[in-house]
Amino acid sequence: MITGVNGRLRRTAEVSGRLRRTAGAAVGRRARLRWVHLVLGGALLMPYWMLSVVLFGALNPDQSPARKLLLYVLSLLTSVPMAAVTALVPVVRGLEGATARALCSVARPEELATGPARSWAARWRTALWYVLHVVFGGVVAGMTLAGTPFAVVLILGFSGTEEFVRMWERHLPSVPALGPVLGLGVLLLIVGTNAVCGALLARWAPALLGPTPEERVAAAERRATVLAQRNRLARELHDSVGHALSAVGIQASAAARVLRSNPDFAAEALAAIEETARAAVAELDAVLGLLREEDPEAAGLAGPTLAGLDDLLRQLGRAGVVVDAELAPGLAGLPEPVSREAYRIVQEGLTNVLRHAGFARAGLRVGLADGRLEIELANPLGAARPSRPGGGRGLRGIRERAAALHGGSTAGPDEDGTTWRLAVWLPVGGTT
């Protein structure tokens, strides 16, 4: 007994829920917004229709009622191509997209056009959408303007409806003519037509006002360019700021340990911290300045090149890392993109020595051979500092920098596991 009652209540609740959803779809906020959108389409159709009526009427001023009806139908048919031609104007796409986004309740409004059509494919899609908008809008607007007063008259039984009832009984004697019922039927027809037309336009909007395949490809390329530029800026920040913070941390630690026993060394370490911090702030300002540019790619990345390698080695020496450097002649004549990326690679490699090997002696060789720049860096691996097979962001940044110039890199311990080696090669003619 209880189970049967619960089943009936559940079915009643399901039916009630479906009715509420149906009513919401028919007369809810979304339906009302779509009605406004359709009525606007009907208003847009009127100038084309009136122009057609004037033109056809001027050709044949004396017309019978049947010919006038034919005139109106022909005028409506003529209005459609006129509207389509108007929609080929590029700016119409952006206007229709904004209107549909605000009133159509589209499932994915972010896909609708926000600017003018930039290709003929987009213009033809806009023309088809515009034609559907004005035709469906004309139907709904006409039914609303003519059908609503007629339905109200039938429901309230105003004078004059008796003649309509007698005409109904004369032509349809088997169907009773109930004014209020017919009026409600007319209203339901208007509401249903609005719901169907609005739902169809909302369904077709992403296909007709959304991006064309060419626009999707162009947008994907723009996103890829932005992401590549962001990754590039992130590498610059990681290498410059990461190196500076590592050097400052080790120098500050060394100064704190010998502050009382060797004040001269502590003072030198503090001076090195100041110099490193100033250089890092200058590089940080340069990178942040690029973020304010409207086109960072066109502005280009400024930064130190291999000409500043001596200063970098001197900073590492103050931090306690002795570097045996072998620098080939002619590095100053390298293309700026190659020289800048090579400096960042060396900087990141030496920062890794400072961070993971501590106060160790490193060997650096930068040379030119067979049309490419070769960078080799080696440092001992301590027992307490095991190697990391996958590397961190620094090694990934080195690989990305080398790949951007069509070069390559390898990093890892040697065969006996006592030395970490980093090798990078860059074509001298590479470009970013």
Protein Blocks (a to p, Z undefined) as FASTA:
>chain_A
ZZmmmmmmmmmmmmmmmmmmmmmmmmmmklmmmmmmmmmmmmmmmmmmmmmmmmmmmmmm
bacfklmmmmmmmmmmmmmmmmmmmmmpmklmmmmmmmmmmmnopablmlpcfbdcfbfk
lmmmmmmmmmmmmmmmmmmmmmmmmmmmmmmmmmnopahjlmmmmmmmmmmmmbccdfkl
mmmmmmmmmmmmmmmmmmmmmmmmmmmmmccfklmmmmmmmmmmmmmmmmmmmmmmmmmm
mmmmmmmmmmmmmmmmmmmmmmmlmmmmmmmmmmmmmmmmmmmmmmmmmmmpmblmlnop
adddfklmmmmmmmmmmnopacdddddehklmpcfklmmmmmmmmmmmmmmmmmmnopad
dddddddeehiacddddddddfklccdfkopmklmmmmmmmmmnopacdddddfkopacc
ddddddfkbcZZ
